[in-house]
Amino acid sequence: MKNYIGRALKRDRTRVRAKIDCMGQKTHGAVLDLSQHGICLYLSVDIPVGRGDKITVETEEMGLLIGTVRWIRRPRVGAELVLTSNNRAKVESYYRMFRDERLPA
């Protein structure tokens, strides 16, 4: 890709079950990887998803996260998390409880 610099932050692989909602279309899926700024999702059912769409992800481990779809490679979707203190706290809490005290970069 032209002018591609690389990922801003390293993502850590996960396998967390999730309920995913994009513009009112809902499906079950999984969080495949995670960082403070982004998330990669696996969609169990193909729902209409477009770049720039608001997406919400609900997991038992992190609660509700909100992001914006940045890329789509069906059945995977990448989203940039909305950088709120609430989202950041939920991701950090996940790392403390489920990833051996390791916080993302």
C-alpha positions as CSV (number, residue, x, y, z in Angstrom):
1,M,0.0,0.0,0.0
2,K,1.2,3.4,-0.9
3,N,2.4,5.5,2.1
4,Y,1.6,2.7,4.6
5,I,3.5,3.3,7.8
6,G,2.1,0.4,9.8
7,R,-0.1,-0.1,12.8
8,A,0.0,2.7,15.4
9,L,-0.3,0.3,18.4
10,K,0.4,-3.4,18.7
11,R,-2.8,-5.5,18.9
12,D,-3.1,-8.5,21.1
13,R,-4.9,-11.6,19.9
14,T,-8.0,-12.5,21.9
15,R,-11.0,-14.8,21.4
16,V,-13.8,-13.1,23.3
17,R,-17.5,-13.7,22.4
18,A,-19.4,-10.6,21.4
19,K,-22.7,-9.2,20.4
20,I,-22.2,-6.8,17.5
21,D,-24.5,-4.0,16.3
22,C,-23.9,-1.9,13.3
23,M,-26.5,0.6,12.3
24,G,-29.3,-1.5,13.9
25,Q,-28.2,-4.7,12.2
26,K,-27.1,-7.3,14.9
27,T,-25.1,-10.5,14.9
28,H,-23.0,-12.6,17.3
29,G,-19.3,-12.8,16.7
30,A,-15.9,-12.6,18.4
31,V,-13.2,-10.1,19.2
32,L,-10.2,-11.5,17.4
33,D,-7.6,-8.8,18.5
34,L,-7.6,-5.7,20.6
35,S,-5.6,-2.5,21.4
36,Q,-6.3,0.7,23.1
37,H,-7.3,2.3,19.8
38,G,-8.7,-0.6,17.7
39,I,-10.5,-3.9,17.5
40,C,-10.8,-6.7,15.0
41,L,-14.1,-8.5,14.9
42,Y,-15.4,-11.8,13.4
43,L,-19.0,-11.6,12.3
44,S,-20.9,-14.9,12.6
45,V,-23.6,-13.6,10.2
46,D,-22.9,-11.3,7.3
47,I,-24.7,-8.0,8.1
48,P,-24.5,-4.7,6.1
49,V,-21.4,-2.9,7.3
50,G,-19.7,0.1,5.7
51,R,-16.5,2.0,6.3
52,G,-17.3,4.9,8.6
53,D,-20.3,3.2,10.2
54,K,-20.8,3.4,14.0
55,I,-20.4,-0.1,15.5
56,T,-21.1,-1.3,19.1
57,V,-19.5,-4.4,20.6
58,E,-20.8,-5.9,23.8
59,T,-18.8,-8.5,25.6
60,E,-19.1,-10.1,29.0
61,E,-15.5,-9.2,29.8
62,M,-15.5,-5.5,28.7
63,G,-19.1,-4.4,28.5
64,L,-20.1,-2.1,25.7
65,L,-17.4,-0.6,23.4
66,I,-18.1,1.9,20.6
67,G,-16.1,2.4,17.5
68,T,-16.0,3.3,13.8
69,V,-15.6,0.8,11.0
70,R,-12.3,1.4,9.2
71,W,-11.9,-1.8,7.1
72,I,-13.9,-4.8,6.0
73,R,-12.6,-8.2,4.9
74,R,-15.6,-10.4,5.4
75,P,-16.2,-12.1,7.8
76,R,-13.7,-9.8,9.6
77,V,-14.2,-6.1,10.4
78,G,-11.7,-3.6,11.8
79,A,-12.9,-0.7,13.9
80,E,-11.2,2.3,15.5
81,L,-12.4,2.6,19.1
82,V,-13.9,5.9,20.1
83,L,-11.3,7.3,22.5
84,T,-13.3,8.0,25.5
85,S,-12.1,7.5,29.1
86,N,-14.9,4.9,29.5
87,N,-13.7,2.8,26.5
88,R,-10.1,3.1,27.6
89,A,-11.0,2.0,31.2
90,K,-12.9,-1.0,29.9
91,V,-10.0,-2.2,27.7
92,E,-7.5,-1.7,30.5
93,S,-9.8,-3.6,32.9
94,Y,-9.9,-6.5,30.4
95,Y,-6.1,-6.6,30.3
96,R,-5.8,-6.5,34.1
97,M,-8.4,-9.3,34.7
98,F,-7.8,-11.6,31.7
99,R,-4.3,-10.9,30.3
100,D,-2.0,-11.4,33.3
101,E,-1.7,-7.8,34.4
102,R,-0.3,-6.9,30.9
103,L,-1.5,-3.5,29.5
104,P,-1.4,-2.8,25.8
105,A,1.3,-0.5,24.4
